[in-house]
Amino acid sequence: MHQLHLALFAAQVRGRITPVQFSLLSALAARGSADQTTLAADVALDRSTAAATLARMEAHGWIARGRDDADGRARLCRMSEAGRALLAQVEPLAREAHRQTLAALPREDAATLMALMRAALGPASG
């Protein structure tokens, strides 16, 4: 199912953003700003993968990163206007990929599957 969803996501967004970048951008949109460790935890990534992905997102101009005034060791991330615009473009496409992933299931079964996946993920599922 995961591979199907990745393929549907890729077909929808047409290379504009990866699933991991989308997850991080979505988490950042929900928080407004956050340090890299918090964002990594939000999307169940290890810190080094999150840091490398966030660096690439910064290079694209989707986010800005800087030192946290409260904790000089932490890198604080904020979404840029370009990041907000990208998220606005791809969020409906990601939702469509999600809908297509579950399309073969009756609505009640799809809801049950989503509830079970959230339960399995625990706090990481938001």
C-alpha positions in Angstrom: 0.0 0.0 0.0 2.9 2.4 0.8 4.4 1.9 -2.6 1.0 2.5 -4.3 0.6 5.7 -2.3 4.1 6.9 -3.2 3.5 6.3 -6.9 0.1 8.1 -6.8 1.7 11.0 -4.9 4.5 11.2 -7.4 2.1 11.2 -10.3 0.0 14.0 -8.7 2.8 16.4 -7.7 5.0 15.7 -10.8 8.3 16.0 -9.1 7.6 19.4 -7.4 8.2 18.0 -3.9 9.0 14.6 -2.3 6.7 12.9 0.2 9.2 13.6 3.1 9.5 17.3 2.1 5.7 17.6 1.9 5.4 16.0 5.4 8.0 18.5 6.8 6.4 21.5 5.1 3.0 20.4 6.4 4.3 20.0 9.9 5.9 23.4 9.7 2.7 25.0 8.4 0.9 23.5 11.4 3.4 24.9 13.9 4.3 28.2 12.3 8.0 27.7 13.4 9.8 24.9 15.0 13.3 23.5 15.6 14.6 20.7 13.4 14.4 18.1 16.2 10.7 18.9 16.8 9.9 18.7 13.1 11.8 15.4 12.8 9.7 13.9 15.6 6.5 15.3 14.1 7.0 13.3 10.9 8.9 10.3 12.5 12.3 11.0 10.9 15.7 10.7 12.4 17.3 14.0 13.1 20.1 13.7 10.5 17.6 12.9 7.7 15.4 15.7 8.7 18.4 18.2 8.9 19.6 17.2 5.4 16.1 17.4 4.0 15.5 20.8 5.6 18.8 22.0 4.2 17.6 21.0 0.7 14.3 22.7 1.3 16.1 25.9 2.4 18.2 25.8 -0.8 14.9 25.6 -2.8 13.7 28.7 -0.9 10.8 27.0 0.7 12.0 27.6 4.3 14.3 29.8 6.3 16.5 28.4 9.1 18.4 30.2 11.7 19.7 29.8 15.2 17.1 29.7 18.0 17.6 32.7 20.3 16.5 30.7 23.3 18.8 27.7 22.5 21.8 28.6 20.3 22.3 24.9 19.5 18.9 24.5 17.8 18.1 25.5 14.3 14.7 27.2 14.1 12.7 26.8 10.8 10.1 29.0 9.3 8.2 28.6 6.1 8.9 31.2 3.4 6.3 32.7 1.0 7.6 30.3 -1.7 7.0 27.4 0.7 3.5 28.6 1.5 2.7 28.9 -2.2 4.1 25.4 -2.9 2.1 23.9 -0.1 -1.0 25.5 -1.3 -0.4 24.0 -4.8 0.5 20.5 -3.7 -1.8 19.9 -0.7 -4.9 19.2 -2.8 -2.8 16.9 -5.0 -1.5 15.0 -2.0 -5.1 14.7 -0.7 -6.1 13.3 -4.1 -3.3 10.7 -4.0 -4.6 9.7 -0.5 -8.1 9.4 -1.9 -6.9 7.3 -4.8 -4.9 5.1 -2.4 -8.1 4.2 -0.5 -10.5 4.3 -3.4 -10.9 0.5 -3.7 -12.2 0.3 -0.1 -15.7 1.0 1.0 -15.8 4.3 2.9 -16.3 2.6 6.3 -13.4 0.3 5.7 -11.1 3.2 4.7 -12.1 5.0 7.9 -11.3 1.9 9.9 -7.9 1.5 8.2 -7.0 5.1 8.9 -8.0 4.8 12.5 -5.9 1.6 12.9 -2.9 3.3 11.3 -3.2 6.3 13.6 -3.5 4.0 16.6 -0.4 2.0 15.5 1.6 5.2 15.1 0.5 6.5 18.5 1.5 10.1 19.2 3.6 10.4 16.0 0.3 10.4 14.0 -0.8 13.8 15.4 
